[in-house]
Amino acid sequence: MEDNKNLYDVIIVGGGPAGLTAAIYLARAQYRVLVVEKEHFGGQITITSEVVNYPGILKTSGESLTGEMRRQAEGFGAEFLLAEAESLELSGRIKTIKTSKGELRCFGVLIATGAHPRMIGFPGEEAYRGHGVAYCATCDGEFFTGMEVFVVGGGFAAAEESVFLTKYASHVTVLVREDDFTCAKAVAEETKKHPKITVLYNTEVKEVSGDSVLRRLVYINNKTGETTEYKAEEGRTFGVFVFAGYEPATKLVRGLVKLSEQGYVITDISQKTSLDGVYAAGDVCVKNLRQVVTAVGDGAVAATELERYAGAMHKETGIVPQRAVSKAPRTQAGQGASNGGAGRPPGTEAEASGTGNGLFTKEILEQLHTVFERMENPLILELYLDERPVSMELKQYMESLGELTDKLTVVEGDRNVEYGRPYVRVLRADRTPAGLGFHGVPGGHEFASFVMGLYNAAGKGQALDDAQLARISDIDDALDLKIMVSLSCTMCPELVTSAQKIASLNEHVNAEVYDINHFGELKDKYNVMSVPCMVLNDEKVSFGKKNIEQILDWIAR
């Protein structure tokens, strides 16, 4: 009989609200369940700063809401893996999922991969992505402080994010293609009444243009045909935020299960797809309303059906996967479940919990100790500081990490050496550079990626397949990667972790991360108006998240 160590009752592909809810139900029903997520646990809702329409909760953030969901699932014994699902074999009783971290097997599969922002396709959209055209207000809004901003779209996201952008923009103009907003009236009314927002109906973008940044926008009234040209003042620029809905992330199941003409997964009332044992939930499905509450409902329905399916497979095959020992659900507030690693940065709840060394909650400490135990070799954290408070914050943060393990030694570097300060450089025990460092304080969503970078630099780290290792080994030119991030950006950590993994395996590659809020000179030099931004050897610039394969492809071009 085959080794059943990596056999699960159900594998959930996607760690958003639908997947997390299903994990809660399945784990509580005593089934072995694994959630596989390639980016960050929590899904798209984690970039929403305020959630006010989730029943029973007056107001919370998307990150807090899904963080509690994950902790609840973990408490019942659900398992989590940060990896990319690369292919599925869905025939037969036992199904196989190939991931970036190896093959997994299961009886049932839940597809909860969600959707991603849709591009409209107007002339100049792709060319100015990251140089004025953006898709995430939380990640990129601050880059447009004091500037004119145009929002394209008429749905919930456009209405909500236009209000959020008034925190930064001098004025926001919303271009709505229809006669009115298509979202709930209450949401639209807040946008319509806001003193810093102008709404133009029956209006579409015709084109954007400029030089290194946006200088010109042309939009048209689709009823009258009247064309309007907006030009930025001399020496200034502006922003265009596109909120035109989402495209379903169904590449993984294309050709395997039935999809709608728009590419969404077709399911029946029980969330079952066209294949036995394969279910789908959340934004990836055909549905009339895409909200957290409907995703949660989908996940609960699918999980209940998968419980029955897995139970039937136990009887039919005589195989019962060995599940992990469950723990009592944790109710204490702690980390947001971003990136599946160490979680939230040193935060405000630590003192209230009375745990750790003043910076970390009990949950974070548990996860840090797990990572440190797996580190194969010691590392040196070499600090380069200046007189600013942010340097003192970095020093306290690194010293607090160093107190937790004998595998990290914190030292201060030569004050005469010129680095972008504050800066922590990672060295191996023999003081040779590990190829990675962070300029600023690696908090927010970069906390987990920083800890993962240490893990990778201290030994074999995250497993890669032979083809990826060979491609990384073949790099023989000196490559300097500058990665500019914002600590609020949920799309940045994957790029950071991937680039630093490459650097940890090849001495010719150096990957330095910069919190763009403290390094305005880099923002100006490369005209950065969106994160993540990666610069190769001070010349080649790329915007947007990338995994290891995509970085290697980009380097090779």
Salt bridges, closest charged atoms under 4 A:
GLU2 OE2 - ARG105 NH1 3.71
ASP9 OD1 - HIS314 NE2 2.49
GLU39 OE2 - LYS545 NZ 2.26
GLU50 OE2 - LYS59 NZ 3.75
GLU63 OE1 - HIS445 NE2 3.83
GLU68 OE2 - ARG71 NH2 2.66
GLU74 OE2 - ARG70 NH2 3.43
GLU74 OE1 - ARG330 NH2 3.89
GLU79 OE2 - ARG32 NE 2.90
GLU178 OE2 - ARG177 NE 3.60
ASP179 OD1 - LYS223 NZ 2.97
ASP180 OD1 - LYS192 NZ 3.03
GLU189 OE2 - LYS192 NZ 3.76
GLU207 OE2 - ARG216 NH1 3.65
ASP211 OD1 - ARG215 NE 3.03
GLU229 OE2 - ARG216 NE 2.43
GLU247 OE2 - ARG118 NH1 3.90
ASP276 OD1 - LYS272 NZ 3.20
ASP298 OD2 - LYS287 NZ 2.75
GLU305 OE2 - ARG308 NH1 2.74
GLU316 OE2 - ARG93 NE 2.38
GLU349 OE2 - ARG344 NH1 2.70
GLU366 OE1 - ARG330 NH1 3.91
GLU382 OE1 - ARG425 NH2 2.73
GLU382 OE2 - ARG431 NH2 2.59
ASP386 OD2 - ARG388 NE 3.09
GLU387 OE2 - ARG415 NH1 3.97
GLU412 OE2 - LYS395 NZ 3.27
GLU412 OE1 - ARG415 NH2 3.70
ASP480 OD2 - LYS482 NZ 2.94
GLU512 OE1 - HIS439 NE2 2.96
ASP515 OD2 - HIS518 NE2 3.74
ASP538 OD1 - LYS482 NZ 2.85
GLU549 OE1 - ARG471 NH1 2.76
ASP553 OD1 - ARG471 NH2 2.79
